[in-house]
Amino acid sequence: MDDGGPLARAAEMDADGVQFFLSDPQGWKTPRLSADQQADLVGDVTLFVHAPYVLNVASTNNRIRIPSRKMLGQHAQLSAAIGARGMVVHGGHVLGTDDPAAGADNWRKTFSRQADDGGFPVPLLIENTAGGGNAMARDLDAIARLWEAVGGFGAGFVLDTCHAWAAGWDLATAVDDVRAITGRVDLVHLNNSRDPQGSSRDRHAPLADGEIPTELLVEVARAADCPVVLETPGDAASHAEEITLLRSALA
């Protein structure tokens, strides 16, 4: 978290909600917040936590999967403690020589084991990813396989527009396509892309300055009719402008 805290950052941009990490997104340290840090998160702003990028419960590598499960539980517990509306986690992947079905089954086992302890204390929101042939949530057919394994546990879904664009999706129908599989879209990461459609490259661009037509992004947000997080590059002033643009377009 930034020194000023997520709520201070949200206030700078006049945002209704904010997404943040509880620890280094590229590290394996146990997440910890002081009493003062937790107190700083009390307010009217909707909170979403993003799990670390290194986490991969789909992996067939025990040295990755087992600590990932532990970390997922730790972040979920702290997310619930601060009143987060949900915790975002990438779908992960298996090694190139492994059957992706094994990764989906590892996700099922993750939810099943947690269910034995009463389930995750905060909604777990699985995000689509941009590249990788053995990814759990890159292609719609892969998401269908994953949801067959975890849908019964109440898993939520995050639609990232840059990731979907990179994977070659039709953004005009993306919300309907996902809902036909999962029955839900709980959060949208509304990001433009620096690269052409189908590039498999995850490089975010400002909302109105990328390869994806801004009007198409607005229509994704409108169709999803759920909370929206902007993960676009820029400073607080540019993000405030994007929020104003989006609010006006959706009014």
C-alpha atoms as one frame of an Amber mdcrd trajectory, in Angstrom:
protein
   0.000   0.000   0.000   1.107   3.594  -0.660   2.151   5.700   2.311  -0.949
   7.841   1.954  -3.203   4.810   1.901  -5.775   3.681  -0.680  -8.547   5.941
   0.639  -6.345   9.011   0.346  -5.491   7.984  -3.197  -9.191   7.508  -3.999
  -9.985  10.961  -2.596  -7.397  12.521  -4.925  -9.289  11.098  -7.894 -12.828
  11.428  -6.502 -13.186   7.652  -6.861 -16.018   5.632  -5.341 -13.821   2.558
  -5.005 -10.194   1.508  -5.004  -8.183  -1.657  -5.646  -4.831  -2.301  -3.965
  -2.346  -4.949  -2.856  -1.834  -5.988   0.743   1.831  -6.854   0.123   4.461
  -6.886  -2.626   2.624  -8.260  -5.707   5.817 -10.014  -6.816   6.681 -11.435
  -3.381   5.700 -14.233  -1.030   5.626 -12.377   2.287   2.681 -12.853   4.629
   0.385  -9.804   4.361   0.263  -7.656   7.482  -1.391  -4.338   8.262  -0.899
  -2.364  11.450  -3.895  -1.232  13.474  -3.372   2.296  12.132  -3.271   1.035
   8.528  -6.491  -0.896   9.034  -8.122   2.156  10.619  -7.115   4.201   7.572
  -9.209   1.852   5.414 -12.474   2.638   7.202 -14.696   4.853   5.053 -17.350
   4.978   2.369 -15.044   3.871  -0.461 -15.554   0.357  -1.841 -12.427  -1.757
  -1.373 -11.123  -4.475  -3.672  -7.901  -6.344  -2.925  -5.730  -7.834  -5.664
  -3.830 -10.999  -4.725  -0.099 -11.118  -5.594   0.798 -11.923  -9.181   3.127
 -14.757  -8.133   0.237 -16.757  -6.723  -0.697 -19.749  -8.925  -2.936 -22.377
  -7.343  -3.412 -24.041 -10.742   0.241 -25.019 -10.975   1.236 -28.685 -11.102
   4.492 -27.697  -9.384   4.073 -28.424  -5.661   6.638 -25.735  -4.772   4.359
 -23.142  -6.354   0.870 -24.545  -5.772   1.126 -25.322  -2.051   2.503 -21.919
  -0.933   0.043 -20.270  -3.330  -2.882 -21.923  -1.542  -1.518 -20.780   1.803
  -0.998 -17.243   0.533  -4.479 -17.134  -1.003  -5.989 -17.984   2.371  -3.870
 -15.396   4.194  -4.824 -12.608   1.794  -8.471 -13.618   1.906  -8.500 -13.444
   5.705  -6.984  -9.971   5.777  -9.214  -8.812   2.927 -12.251  -9.839   4.956
 -10.863  -8.134   8.059 -10.687  -4.764   6.285 -14.151  -5.150   4.749 -13.094
  -5.688   1.140 -15.937  -6.372  -1.265 -13.862  -9.003  -3.057 -10.365 -10.284
  -3.733  -9.090 -10.483  -7.314  -6.836 -13.379  -8.293  -5.405 -14.393 -11.656
  -6.479 -17.764 -13.012  -2.912 -19.004 -13.271  -1.518 -21.676 -15.577   0.122
 -25.072 -15.806   3.475 -25.924 -17.371   3.630 -26.321 -21.139   3.822 -30.111
 -20.950   0.873 -30.458 -18.568  -2.817 -30.934 -19.257  -4.719 -27.696 -18.476
  -7.475 -29.874 -17.019  -5.084 -30.624 -14.146  -4.901 -26.912 -13.391  -8.682
 -26.608 -13.309  -8.803 -29.574 -10.944  -6.219 -27.889  -8.707  -8.524 -24.892
  -8.536 -11.393 -27.206  -7.600  -9.294 -28.716  -4.819  -8.416 -25.240  -3.558
 -12.077 -24.293  -3.199 -13.036 -27.723  -1.865 -10.431 -27.645   0.883 -11.418
 -24.126   1.850 -15.078 -25.180   1.887 -14.202 -27.731   4.562 -13.153 -24.772
   6.734 -16.270 -22.745   5.980 -15.235 -21.270   2.635 -13.295 -18.151   1.758
 -14.216 -15.250   4.069 -14.393 -12.814   1.150 -15.656 -13.330  -2.430 -12.880
 -14.706  -4.633 -12.934 -13.074  -8.076 -10.977 -14.877 -10.814  -9.585 -12.627
 -13.558  -9.078 -13.483 -17.223  -5.473 -13.231 -18.395  -3.784 -12.063 -21.588
  -1.479 -14.839 -22.776  -0.327 -18.422 -22.409  -1.709 -21.500 -24.092  -1.940
 -23.339 -20.776  -3.623 -20.490 -18.909  -6.746 -21.233 -16.902  -8.616 -18.078
 -17.905  -7.284 -16.759 -21.208  -9.761 -18.225 -23.691 -13.499 -18.641 -23.287
 -13.264 -22.414 -23.633 -10.623 -22.465 -20.888 -12.895 -20.368 -18.663 -15.707
 -22.833 -19.339 -13.454 -25.695 -18.211 -12.428 -23.760 -15.119 -16.004 -22.825
 -14.237 -17.104 -26.421 -14.506 -14.616 -27.037 -11.700 -15.213 -23.982  -9.477
 -18.573 -22.469 -10.413 -20.393 -24.508  -7.801 -18.298 -22.909  -5.057 -19.531
 -19.403  -5.865 -16.388 -18.132  -7.570 -16.727 -14.616  -8.969 -15.355 -13.264
 -12.246 -13.302 -10.196 -13.197 -13.347  -9.114 -16.842 -10.148  -7.290 -17.796
 -10.638  -5.560 -21.149  -6.929  -5.276 -22.006  -6.429  -8.976 -21.276  -9.497
  -9.927 -23.300  -8.332  -7.767 -26.225  -4.858  -9.331 -26.061  -6.448 -12.781
 -26.129  -8.418 -11.893 -29.262 -11.886 -11.622 -27.751 -14.698  -9.627 -29.345
 -15.246  -6.928 -26.722 -18.627  -6.085 -28.237 -19.951  -9.428 -26.965 -17.457
 -10.170 -24.173 -19.831  -9.529 -21.272 -22.538 -11.746 -22.747 -19.975 -14.391
 -23.693 -18.615 -14.554 -20.144 -22.041 -14.537 -18.528 -23.110 -17.409 -20.776
 -20.336 -19.417 -19.094 -20.106 -18.087 -15.549 -23.510 -16.510 -15.058 -21.829
 -13.390 -13.708 -19.358 -10.539 -14.072 -18.564  -9.098 -10.649 -15.932  -6.511
 -11.551 -14.494  -4.940 -14.702 -10.877  -3.867 -15.086 -11.479  -1.217 -17.743
  -8.087  -0.880 -19.406  -7.096   0.153 -22.895  -4.229  -1.619 -24.680  -1.001
  -0.441 -26.264  -1.028  -3.422 -28.635  -3.217  -4.825 -31.439  -6.032  -7.257
 -30.764  -4.821 -10.835 -30.343  -1.240  -9.804 -29.501  -1.152 -11.764 -26.196
   0.641  -8.723 -24.753  -0.542  -7.264 -21.457   0.409  -3.598 -21.759  -2.239
  -1.237 -20.430  -2.907   2.149 -21.989  -4.925   5.176 -20.786  -8.674   4.858
 -21.195  -8.877   7.140 -24.247  -5.421   6.541 -25.704  -4.908   2.994 -26.933
  -5.801   0.431 -29.565  -9.297  -0.199 -28.164 -11.924   2.385 -29.142 -12.995
   4.293 -26.052 -16.653   3.887 -27.017 -16.199   0.110 -26.971 -14.737   0.224
 -23.478 -17.655   2.341 -22.283 -20.092  -0.194 -23.719 -18.328  -3.004 -21.844
 -18.779  -1.075 -18.607 -22.408  -0.356 -19.450 -23.191  -3.986 -20.302 -21.460
  -5.353 -17.209 -23.343  -2.964 -14.884 -20.992  -3.697 -11.989 -18.089  -1.957
 -10.233 -15.295  -0.739 -12.527 -11.603  -0.393 -11.693  -9.220   1.560 -13.916
  -5.718   0.044 -13.992  -4.481   2.568 -16.522  -1.081   4.304 -16.449  -0.920
   7.922 -15.344  -0.990  10.214 -12.324  -3.859  11.153 -10.039  -4.920  14.047
 -12.264  -5.171  11.899 -15.392  -7.029   9.204 -13.488  -9.480  11.798 -12.184
 -10.105  12.867 -15.792 -10.757   9.247 -16.790 -13.223   8.791 -13.939 -15.057
  11.978 -14.982 -15.112  10.815 -18.612 -16.502   7.409 -17.685 -19.128   8.789
 -15.303 -20.308  11.217 -17.975 -20.437   8.527 -20.668 -22.421   6.161 -18.460
 -24.837   8.804 -17.122
